[in-house]
Amino acid sequence: MNLGLNLSFAIKRLQDPEELAKKCKNEFKTDRVQFTWDLIDPWWPELQRSELAQRYKESFKKYGISIDATFGGLAAYSYPQLLSSNEIQRRISVEFFKRAIDLTIELGSDIIGTPIGGMSYIDAHSVNRRDYLYNRAIEDIREIASYGEKKGIREIHIEATPLESEFPHSPEDTLQFMSDIENTTQIPVKMLIDWGHALYKPLLKEKADMIYWLNKCKRYIGSIHIQQTDGLFDRHWDFTMPGIVTKEKIEESLNIFELNHIIQYLEVVPAFEENSDDVFNKIKYSMGYLSDIFHK
Amino acid sequence: MNLGLNLSFAIKRLQDPEELAKKCKNEFKTDRVQFTWDLIDPWWPELQRSELAQRYKESFKKYGISIDATFGGLAAYSYPQLLSSNEIQRRISVEFFKRAIDLTIELGSDIIGTPIGGMSYIDAHSVNRRDYLYNRAIEDIREIASYGEKKGIREIHIEATPLESEFPHSPEDTLQFMSDIENTTQIPVKMLIDWGHALYKPLLKEKADMIYWLNKCKRYIGSIHIQQTDGLFDRHWDFTMPGIVTKEKIEESLNIFELNHIIQYLEVVPAFEENSDDVFNKIKYSMGYLSDIFHK
């Protein structure tokens, strides 16, 4: 089945790799996960990081779960990364992503994904600076891809985000980005599209439509994030919440575009203060709800 | 004036230290800020981190703004830190806080603050594990305080959070924690109380009351976070939002407890996708609204 689970819901709540793997298998009924760097920070000292990664790798293997990919979480997204206004931070970000590649390999995975980063208010409002940072980011991604190739990474999945200060953020943006980077990297760079980002109305207006996105970008998609949302904020709700990501919309997209070879990871980001029993119940419900659709 | 500004609202939006300092002074009318580790990650390589810190230090100095303290942000709060279920991560966390101390000194500041960390679901439900991790965290804080003393840190401010899986999270908890740690550290450990955490009803019920908190804990408070909230989640809203942190409540607390020597930092955490012009306008409005109260 091409429904998987991003592990962001688990941060701080499920710290024992075996307990997490067991819950993913027995309660959330998934055998494919996308690991988040919020469970292991790529910056952590190599030896200890590697020891922790080994524990996750073994536990997930024991339960027959594949760590398909690793992906940036809240911590990584708090920093400007490759779109930082200054050279020092951009170089730090390249180093960070290289460490994330090391972590990915340590976990026995070979796909890495992330949003590129965020521009400052000033840079985002300057056409010249936008162009400069866009081109710099593409160069940096090439360097990261080259490092990834050496280490055994198979693909990089860049996430489209719902912010005008980030690249890419629209279907047209995504097409431009892919045409600028395609065939210029040592390993393939593909797109990760998130239902909640794709349906974000304040930015995308009438283009906040998954069919529109898929018509434009389908051939570049490496993986998908699925979340419930009202389209007004980037909610990352679970599917006990009412929202605009309906069964009908998901089925329509699966039918029209033959998405069966593309994995969709449920990515729920609960508030830190939310009760853990509630969070686990909601993940369980959501995975059941979605698997009905993906099984058809 | 004892109203200051936590810089979390600025992450990614204001990346140029001079621009940030200028806005703090001229638009937000503050001369005291609490720097967030979301602007500079303590994990970043020392030389580059130090160079970036220098830029902030000089810019804030130029505008006559004091970096009173540094404080953990979203990134640091995404990890279990000192309450991690495993020894490796607890040691990593001690190293992280030592690096945060280095960063604080690099910024020319001498107070550091943070929540302690978060227990896993399993640990939080075990009395023995709670006791063990609580005592371990206190030992670790003593080690961190000792390192801080050597480097020139004056005080550590531990934040009470609205989660039962974290220490401390209630007025009684806070008293216990302070009596266990008081006079056992090389530099004073005090509390940071957050209005939104103190008024969080799902956890605290009838004790979700700032007067109750202050009656219990006032003498241990080193600094305060102020945010608007509805008491149902840890909102970190600005003061354009309607909520339960009213002028009357703030004034009442200031009058009863003579809080004038204690700094209160506005800590707003907007959604990443919120428009930056809106964010800046809301900070400006909120600082004006609050300064009317604090000026009296």
Interface residues (C-beta under 8 A of the other chain):
Chain A: I11 K12 R13 L14 Q15 D16 E19 D38 D41 W43 W44 P45 Q48 E51 L52 G73 L74 A75 A76 Y77 S78 Y79 P80 S84 S85 N86 I88 Q89 R91 I92 E95 G118 M119 S120 Y121 I122 D123 A124 T161 P162 L163 S165 Y200 P202 L203 F233 D234 A271 F272 E273 N275 S276 F280
Chain B: I11 K12 R13 L14 Q15 D16 E19 D38 D41 W43 W44 P45 Q48 E51 L52 G73 L74 A75 A76 Y77 S78 Y79 P80 S84 S85 N86 I88 Q89 R91 I92 E95 G118 M119 S120 Y121 I122 D123 A124 P162 L163 S165 Y200 P202 L203 F233 D234 A271 F272 E273 N275 S276 F280
